[in-house]
Amino acid sequence: MSFELRKLEDVCDILDHIRIPITSRDRKDGPYPYYGANGIQDYIDDYIFDDDLVLLAEDGGNFGSKEKPIAYRISGKTWVNNHAHVLKPKNIIDVDYLCYSLMYYDVSGLVNGATRQKLTQSEMRKINIRYRSLEKQRQIVFKIKLVSNIISSRKHQLCNLDLLVKSRFIEMFGDPITNTKRWPADKVEAVCSNIYGGGTPSKSKEEYWNGDIPWISSKDMKSDMISDSQIRITNLGLDNSSAKLVPINSVIMVIRSGILKHTLPVAINTVPVTVNQDLKVFIPSASIHYRFLAFLFKMLEKDILAGVRAVTADNIEFDTLKNRKIILPPVQLQNQFASFVTQVDKSKLTIQQSLDELEILKKSLMQQYFG
């Protein structure tokens, strides 16, 4: 589809002179969103804008990222601080089209600063927009929004399935903290045949790395089931380090990471893996099903994270976790729950595959129309 290049300042008004920063100390709670470089930072009691606008990060933005946008759209009564440029589209450009044009714009030659990159207004004015007629802009926006809406729907379906599993757990086993159904209870270390940590082969030995064995770190713990990692090690690396081969259907937990401020990553490995020292491995005994144990940890997430302490990094006090008493319903009931989760996972897999395809389609459309 043909287009012409136009300067950003030719298609929108730059309203940076209106924005006002407010320190957290001086903000008063209210209904109006307070925006910064990457989105809402707070809600306050006043506003300075009431329009359809596009915010483009000035400093502290996701510059260089192919996944996180540097621009986003806002609407209605809002307040914007001095970390985001404020752009109001002229009547020759659609506000969503403007936003899509800037979301993943390559500003590598425009930003400056070593530790905190900044896109100054003078450099921002050098940005060129792929300009098309309003009709074509709206056609493009319609296509991308259509895909985006389906993506949102798929994500909502996944969330609902997660809630379904949680609801089923409560229905079968009650509250695992108060133990409302009075199940027998035992220590975590007592229901596991083994619990151990990970290790890291020497980084100076090239022959220990880039092998076939997944070496799981907290960065890989992004789903309930795990089968691969960003980094792999060799058999030689395994034999010459404290890393151990983790048998399939073990429960893996992150016990040291900044993510523990808000999330407890727990996963089950579907292939033999190794883990680094920020993770712990729980090998279930015959008295507890691995799926039940993994989900139980997630049900206890808030309670476990309440005990996280920060030393050099946020970490779980492991002795406390090992000695924590957990409910131990009959294995037959655990197996029923595990079967239910397996069926739900099949549905989730189908939805996730559709979601992945839609994400690829959206990226393709963005690349096609905005480069």
N, C-alpha and C positions, 0 to 999 in steps of 0.2 A: 504494500500500500504506500503510495507516494506521500511525501511530506516535505516541508521546508524547515530549516532551522531558524528559530527566533530566540533572541536574548530573553532571559527570564524576566528582566525588568520591563520588557515590551508587552508581556502578557499578564502581568500582575502588579499590584501596588505593594510596596514594601513598607510595612507598618511597624518597623522595629522601634521607632521613636515613641510609640505609645506604651510598649511593654514596660513593666515595673517589677523588679525583684522584691520579694519580702522574705526576711529571715524567718526561720522556723519559730523563733522566739516571739516575733511580732505578728504571726498569723493568728487569726481568730476563726474558730470552727464555723462552718456555714455550708450551704448547699452547692456552692459554685466550684467547679474543678480548677485547680491551680496547676498549670502545665510547665514542664521543663523540656529538656532536650529529647527525652525518650518517652514522654507520656505524662500521665497524671501523677503529681507528687503529693498532692494534698487536696483538701476541700476547705474553702474559706468563705467569709461572710460578705464578699463584694466581688464585682466583676469589672473589667475594663473593655471587653469585647463582647459583641452580640451579633455574630455573623458566621457565614460559612467560610472557613479559612483553612490554609495549609501551613503547618509548622515544619520548618526544616532545621535540623540541629545546627547550632553554631559551635558549641564546644561540648565535649563529653558524649558525643553521639556515637552511633554504631558504624563509624567510618571504616571502610574496608571489609565489612561483613557482607556476605552474599545471602545470609539468612535473615538478619535483623534489619529493618528499614531505618533510614535516616530522616524520613518525612512521614507525617501522618495528618489526617484531616480532623478538624474540630468544628463544632457547630454550637450555636446558642451562646448563653451567657457564660463567659470564661475569663480567667486571668492567666497571663503568660509572663514568665520571668525572662531574664536576659540571656538564657542559654539556648533559646530557639528563635530563629528568624520567623517573623509573622508575614505571611503572604496572602493578599486578597486578590483572587482572580478577576481580571477585567471581563467585560461581557463577550470577549472573543474566545474565552477558554472555559471549559467545564471544570468545576472544582475537583471532581474525582479524577478527571484526566490529568490535571495539574499534579495532583497527589501521586498518581501512578507514575508520572514522568520523573518524579524526584525520589521515590521510595528507595530505589537501589542505584541511584545515579553515581557514577564513578567520579568521586571528588579527590582522587589520590593526588592529582597535580595541583589541587586548589587549597588543600588543608595544610596547615603548618603547626609546628610544635612537636617536641619529642615525647614528653610524658602524657600530655593532654592535648590532643589535636584540636585545632580550631579552624572553622570556616568563616573567615571574616566577611563582612558585607561586601567589601570591594571585590573579593574573590568570588563570592556567590553571584555577583552581577555578571560574571563571565560565563555562567552556565547557559548552555543552549538547549532549548526545548524542541522536540520534534512536533512541529505544528501542523495540524490538519484542520479541515473545515469542522465547524461545530457538529454537523450531522455525523461525520465520520468519528469524531471524538466520542459522541454519545453511543455510537454503535460499538466501539471498542470497550467503553466503560460497561455497557450492557453485558457483553460477553464475559468480561473478567468478573463482574459482580455475580453473574449467574453461577460461574464455577466456584467463586468464594462462598456463596450461599450454600451450595451443596457441600462444600468442605465443612462449613460450620455445622450443617445438619449431621454429617458423619461423625464429627467430634462429639456432638450432643448425644448421638446414639451410643458411642463408646462410654461416655460418662454415665448414661442411664444403665448400661449393662454392669458397670462397676457398682452402681448403687443397688442393682438387683442382687448381686453376689453378697454385698454387705447385708442387705435385708434378709437374705436367706441364712446367713451366718447367725444373725441375731435371733431369727425365728427358731433355728435348731439348737443354738447353744447359749442364748441369752447374752447379757453383758459380761465380757470376759474379765473385767476388772472387779466388779462386785460379786461375780459368780452367782447370779440370781437363781440359776438352776441347780446350785449346790453340787457341781461335778467334783470328783476327786481332783486334787491339785498336786503338782510336784515341781521341783526346781528344773530350770531349763537344762542344766548340765546333767540332770538325772534322766531326762527323756531323750537325750542324744547319746549315741554310742561314741561320738568323738566331736570335739570342737577345737578348731585350730585357726591360726592366722596365716598370712601369706608371706611372701618374700620377694626380693628383687635380685636377679642375677647381676653380676658386675657390669656396669655400663661401659667399662673400658675393654670388655671382651666382645668384639664384633661377632664372634662365632656363637655367642649366647643369644643373639637376637635375630629377628626376621625369619623365624621358623614357622612351624605349623601348629604350635600349641597356643591357644588363646591365653592371654595374660590380662585378667580382668582388673580394671581400676574403677574408681568411683565414676569416671567419665563414661564408662560403658554401662552403668547401672541405670538404664533409662526405661526398662520394661520389666514385666513380671517374669518373663522367660528370657534366658540369655544363652546365646550359642556362639558368639563371636566377640572380638575385641579390636580396638584400634591398633594395639601393639601385640605382637606374638613373640614367643621365645622358642628356642630349639630344645631338643632333648638334652643336649650338652649343658645348656643354661639351667634346665631343670635339675640335672644331676649335680650341678656345682653351686647350688644355692639353697636357701631355706624354703624355697617355693615347693609346694606339694601338688601332686595331681589330684584334683577334686573329682570324685565319682559323680556320675550323672544323678539328677534328682536330689542334689544337696541344696540346702538353703544358704544363700550368701547374703551378708548384710554389710553395709558401709558403717564403720564405727568411728572413723576420723575423717572429717571433711567439713568445709564451710556450709555444705548443703544441709547439715544436721540442724542448722538454725530453724529450718521449717519443714524438712522432709526426711523420712527414714527410708532410704532405698533398700529394698529387699527383692531378691530374685531367685529363681530356680534355674540351674544350669541343665540344658538338654544334651550337652556333649561334655566330655571330660575337659576341664579347664584348670588354669592356675590363677591365683589372685595375688595382689600386692599386699603390703603390710597395713594398708588402710581398711582392709576388709577382714571379716571373719567368716568361717565356714562352719555350718552346723550339719552334722551327719545324723539324721533321725534314727532312733531305735525302732524296734518293732511296735512300740507302744504309741507311736505318733506318726501320722501320715505327713509326708513332706509338704503337700499342698496345704494341709490344715495348719501346720506350723508356720509356713510362710505367711498365710493370710492372718493368722493369729498375731504375728508380729506387727502386721500393718494395722490391725484393729487396736493394738496397744501403742500405736505410733506416738500420739500426744503424750501419753504417760511416760514412755521411754525417753522422748526428747526433752521432757521437763527436767531430766537429770543430766542433760548434756553440760559438760563443763569445758571452758576454754583455757587451754594451757598455751601451747604453741599453735594449736588448731582446735576447732570444736571437736570434741570426742565423747564417746559413750564410756562411762566407767564400766569396764567389762566384767569385773568381779561381781558388781551389783547385778548386771544383766544375767550372768550365769546362775546367780542365786535367786533370781526372781522366780516366784512360783506362778505357774500357768495352769489353766484348766486342762483336764485330761479326760474328755468324754470317751465312751466306748469306741474302739477302733472301727466297729461296724458303722457308727454314725459319721465318723471322720471320713470313711470311705464313700459314704453317700454324698457328703458335701464335696469331696474331691471329684466325684463323677459329675456332679452338677456344675462345678467350676470348669471342668474339661469341656462340657457341652457349650457353656457360655463362651469359652475361649475360641471355640470353632466359629461362632458367630462374630466374635471380635476380630478374628483373623480375616474373615471375609470383608468386614467393614474396613479394617486397616488397609487391606490390599487396595480396595476402592479408593480410600483416602490417599494412599501413596500415589496412585495413578492420577488423581485429581490435582495433587500438589505439583506433579510433573507437568500436567497440562497447563496449570496456572503459570508456572515458571516459563513454559514455552511461549505462552501468549505475551507475558511481560517482555520476554526477550525479543519476540517478533515485532512488537509495537514500540518498545522503548529502548531496545538495544542493550 
